[in-house]
Amino acid sequence: MVYVQRDREGRLLRAEQSPFEGMTETLAVDDEELLQWLDAQEKMQLRLAKLRNSDLEMIRVLEDLVTVLVDRGVIRYTDLPEAARRKLHARAETRAELGGLSGLLGDDEGGLI
């Protein structure tokens, strides 16, 4: 048995192996609706993880973009808000402590912008 909670329209909201406050019914472990809901939840978690990973990759891209813009004189480092400068500086220090970029970029990346 799996303990579930449904919304007012009857859609599954939550499923647990133990009873919980707010549960509305129980379903068999092999219930088709439950299996489909669990599959959809797993797919959603995978998409969220992929999005979080791409966020981390985008941070690196933005750091490199700021560096290129500053190096080319398009913007000045001091044009950035103080909070942004502090964050970029802290990350630059950490990256330097790790030995710069060597070994941190994936094999599929050709280098910096």
Secondary structure, DSSP 8 states (H G I E B T S, - for coil): -EEEEE-TTS-EEEEESS--TT--EEE-TT-HHHHHHHHHHHHHHHHHHHHHHHHHHHHHHHHHHHHHHHHTTSS-GGGS-HHHHHHHHHHHHHHHHTTTTTTTS-TT-----
